[in-house]
Amino acid sequence: MRVLMPVPDRDFDVTEVAVPWRILTDAGHQVVFATERAGTRPAADPRLLTGVLFGQLGAAEEPKAFYDELTRSEEFAATVGWADVDVDGFDGLILPGGHAPGMRQYLGSEVLHQQVGRFWALGRPVGAICHGVLVLARSREVGGDRSVLAGRRTTCLPKYMERSAYLSTAWRLGRYYRTYPAYVEDEVKAALDDPGTLFERGPRVLTARGSATDDAPAFVVQDRNYLSARWPGDAYLFGRRFLELLA
């Protein structure tokens, strides 16, 4: 099966892209990357590869190894353009996240929002993780004004996580962890018909991450063909559950 994964030119999250890519390709599926302009070779947030602050807060070693493999893959060099995508030619869609400034190109793209709305209307598997849920919150139903997420159960990057990361690093990195003035959780909840019922924050965690062998700290929400997760710590469970959706 073919899975579309749009990304910005730079600053996407290492783990949220590389882990689902590895899980899906190991299962025999094809992941097609899409950038704003076809042929762009995208790049992850470099701080997540070296460590955000004093070598800490970056991606774990295994996702970084996956990303290294990804950068040398054929699909990473053969990106398609957002506007050129024929959404009907894909069996699934994954919207990864990231918080650094380069993500705004992807999160705020009207072209991408329209394409996502078209794919959503097909009823095929859609997965979004962390800031990637914002793309869905900002995408409208085909022929309507409602967010595609309006009636769906979802999670996203919780406000307490975003605030904690910002407050602990702002003295050195400024607004690196605040992509927009509004928190991701607040914007996602505003797109829902009934946020009190539909939004699920999940267990409170700050550092514990799921892995290839341990899903205990991870959390995802599935509502029919839609799967969402909170942050890189959920990426392994997210990838495996998306694989099940494809099946």
C-alpha positions as CSV (number, residue, x, y, z in Angstrom):
1,M,0.0,0.0,0.0
2,R,1.0,3.6,-0.5
3,V,1.1,6.1,2.4
4,L,1.5,9.8,1.9
5,M,3.6,11.7,4.4
6,P,3.7,15.5,3.9
7,V,6.6,17.4,5.6
8,P,8.0,20.9,5.6
9,D,11.4,21.7,4.0
10,R,13.0,21.7,7.4
11,D,12.4,21.4,11.1
12,F,10.1,18.3,11.3
13,D,10.5,16.0,14.3
14,V,13.0,13.2,13.7
15,T,11.1,10.5,15.7
16,E,7.6,11.3,14.4
17,V,8.8,10.9,10.8
18,A,11.5,8.2,11.0
19,V,9.8,5.7,13.3
20,P,6.5,5.4,11.3
21,W,8.5,5.3,8.1
22,R,10.6,2.4,9.4
23,I,7.6,0.5,10.7
24,L,5.6,0.9,7.5
25,T,8.4,0.1,5.1
26,D,9.5,-2.9,7.2
27,A,5.9,-4.2,6.7
28,G,6.3,-3.8,2.9
29,H,4.4,-0.5,2.4
30,Q,5.6,2.4,0.4
31,V,5.9,5.8,2.0
32,V,5.8,8.8,-0.3
33,F,7.1,12.1,1.0
34,A,5.5,15.4,-0.1
35,T,7.1,18.8,0.2
36,E,5.8,22.2,-1.0
37,R,7.8,21.9,-4.2
38,A,8.5,18.6,-5.8
39,G,12.1,17.4,-5.6
40,T,12.9,19.2,-2.4
41,R,15.1,17.1,0.0
42,P,13.7,17.9,3.4
43,A,15.6,18.0,6.7
44,A,14.6,17.3,10.3
45,D,15.1,19.8,13.1
46,P,18.9,19.7,13.6
47,R,18.6,20.4,17.4
48,L,16.8,17.0,17.8
49,L,19.8,15.3,16.3
50,T,22.4,16.9,18.5
51,G,20.4,17.6,21.6
52,V,18.2,20.6,22.2
53,L,20.0,21.9,25.3
54,F,23.4,20.8,26.6
55,G,23.0,17.6,24.5
56,Q,19.6,16.7,26.2
57,L,16.0,16.7,25.1
58,G,16.8,15.4,21.6
59,A,15.7,12.3,19.7
60,A,16.7,8.8,21.1
61,E,19.4,6.9,19.4
62,E,17.3,4.4,17.5
63,P,15.0,7.0,15.8
64,K,18.2,8.9,14.9
65,A,19.6,5.8,13.3
66,F,16.3,5.3,11.4
67,Y,16.5,9.0,10.2
68,D,20.0,8.4,9.0
69,E,18.7,5.5,6.9
70,L,15.8,7.6,5.7
71,T,18.0,10.4,4.4
72,R,19.8,7.9,2.2
73,S,16.6,6.3,0.8
74,E,15.3,6.8,-2.7
75,E,11.9,8.1,-1.5
76,F,13.5,11.0,0.5
77,A,15.1,12.4,-2.6
78,A,12.0,11.9,-4.8
79,T,9.5,14.1,-3.0
80,V,6.2,15.1,-4.7
81,G,4.7,18.6,-4.5
82,W,1.7,19.2,-2.2
83,A,-0.3,20.7,-5.0
84,D,0.5,17.9,-7.4
85,V,-0.6,15.0,-5.2
86,D,-3.4,12.9,-6.5
87,V,-4.9,11.9,-3.1
88,D,-6.9,9.1,-4.6
89,G,-3.7,7.3,-5.4
90,F,-2.9,6.7,-1.7
91,D,-4.2,4.2,0.9
92,G,-3.2,6.2,4.0
93,L,-2.0,9.6,5.2
94,I,0.3,10.4,8.1
95,L,0.8,14.0,9.4
96,P,3.9,14.2,11.6
97,G,4.8,17.1,13.9
98,G,7.6,19.2,15.0
99,H,7.7,22.6,16.8
100,A,10.7,24.6,15.4
101,P,10.0,27.6,13.1
102,G,10.3,25.8,9.8
103,M,7.1,23.8,10.6
104,R,5.0,26.9,9.9
105,Q,5.4,26.3,6.2
106,Y,3.6,23.0,6.5
107,L,1.2,23.7,9.4
108,G,-0.1,26.9,7.7
109,S,-0.3,25.8,4.1
110,E,-3.8,26.3,2.5
111,V,-2.8,24.1,-0.4
112,L,-2.0,21.3,2.0
113,H,-5.2,21.9,4.0
114,Q,-7.2,21.5,0.9
115,Q,-5.4,18.3,-0.1
116,V,-5.9,16.9,3.4
117,G,-9.6,17.7,3.2
118,R,-9.9,15.8,-0.1
119,F,-8.1,12.8,1.4
120,W,-10.2,12.9,4.5
121,A,-13.4,12.7,2.4
122,L,-12.2,9.3,1.0
123,G,-12.6,7.7,4.5
124,R,-9.2,6.0,4.4
125,P,-6.7,5.8,7.3
126,V,-5.4,9.1,8.6
127,G,-2.8,9.5,11.3
128,A,-1.6,12.6,13.0
129,I,0.9,13.1,15.8
130,C,1.8,16.1,18.0
131,H,1.6,19.4,15.9
132,G,0.5,17.3,12.9
133,V,-3.0,17.4,14.5
134,L,-3.0,21.1,13.8
135,V,-3.1,20.4,10.0
136,L,-6.3,18.5,10.5
137,A,-7.8,21.1,12.8
138,R,-7.1,23.7,10.1
139,S,-8.4,21.5,7.2
140,R,-12.0,21.9,6.2
141,E,-14.5,19.3,5.1
142,V,-14.9,19.3,1.3
143,G,-17.7,21.8,0.4
144,G,-18.1,23.0,4.0
145,D,-16.6,25.2,6.7
146,R,-16.2,22.7,9.6
147,S,-12.9,21.3,10.5
148,V,-12.5,17.7,9.5
149,L,-11.9,17.0,13.2
150,A,-15.1,18.6,14.4
151,G,-16.8,15.4,15.3
152,R,-13.9,13.1,16.1
153,R,-12.2,12.0,19.2
154,T,-8.5,13.1,19.2
155,T,-5.4,13.9,21.2
156,C,-2.5,16.2,20.3
157,L,0.5,17.8,22.1
158,P,-0.9,18.6,25.5
159,K,-0.6,22.1,26.8
160,Y,1.3,21.1,29.9
161,M,4.0,19.5,27.8
162,E,4.3,22.4,25.5
163,R,4.4,24.9,28.4
164,S,6.9,22.8,30.4
165,A,9.3,22.6,27.4
166,Y,9.1,26.3,26.7
167,L,9.5,27.4,30.3
168,S,12.6,25.2,30.9
169,T,14.4,26.4,27.7
170,A,13.2,29.9,27.0
171,W,16.2,31.5,28.9
172,R,18.4,30.0,26.2
173,L,16.3,29.2,23.2
174,G,13.6,31.9,23.3
175,R,10.3,30.7,21.7
176,Y,11.8,27.6,20.1
177,Y,9.2,25.4,21.8
178,R,6.3,27.8,21.0
179,T,5.5,27.5,17.3
180,Y,2.5,29.8,17.6
181,P,1.1,32.2,20.3
182,A,-1.8,29.8,20.9
183,Y,-1.0,26.4,22.4
184,V,-1.6,23.4,20.1
185,E,-4.1,21.9,22.5
186,D,-6.2,25.1,22.6
187,E,-6.4,25.4,18.8
188,V,-7.3,21.7,18.4
189,K,-10.0,21.9,21.0
190,A,-11.5,25.0,19.4
191,A,-12.0,23.0,16.2
192,L,-14.0,20.3,18.0
193,D,-17.8,20.3,18.3
194,D,-17.6,19.2,21.9
195,P,-14.0,19.4,23.3
196,G,-15.1,18.3,26.7
197,T,-16.1,14.9,25.3
198,L,-13.9,14.6,22.2
199,F,-10.5,15.7,23.4
200,E,-8.4,13.2,25.3
201,R,-5.2,14.4,27.0
202,G,-3.9,11.0,28.1
203,P,-1.8,10.1,31.1
204,R,0.5,12.8,32.4
205,V,4.1,12.2,31.3
206,L,7.1,14.5,30.8
207,T,10.1,12.2,30.0
208,A,9.0,8.6,29.7
209,R,8.8,7.4,26.1
210,G,7.5,4.4,24.4
211,S,9.9,2.2,22.5
212,A,10.1,-0.7,20.1
213,T,9.6,-3.0,23.0
214,D,7.6,-1.0,25.6
215,D,4.3,0.8,25.0
216,A,3.6,1.4,28.6
217,P,4.3,5.2,28.5
218,A,2.7,5.7,25.1
219,F,-0.9,6.9,24.3
220,V,-2.9,7.1,21.1
221,V,-6.6,7.7,20.3
222,Q,-8.4,5.9,17.5
223,D,-11.8,7.1,16.2
224,R,-12.8,4.9,13.3
225,N,-10.2,5.5,10.5
226,Y,-8.5,8.3,12.4
227,L,-5.5,7.8,14.7
228,S,-3.8,10.5,16.8
229,A,-0.9,10.7,19.2
230,R,0.6,13.3,21.5
231,W,4.4,13.5,21.0
232,P,7.5,11.6,19.9
233,G,7.2,9.3,23.0
234,D,4.1,7.8,21.3
235,A,5.7,7.2,17.9
236,Y,6.3,3.5,18.1
237,L,2.8,2.7,19.3
238,F,1.4,5.2,16.7
239,G,3.3,3.5,13.9
240,R,2.1,0.0,14.9
241,R,-1.5,1.1,15.3
242,F,-1.5,2.8,11.9
243,L,-0.2,-0.3,10.4
244,E,-3.2,-2.1,11.8
245,L,-5.5,0.5,10.3
246,L,-4.0,-0.1,6.9
247,A,-4.7,-3.8,7.2
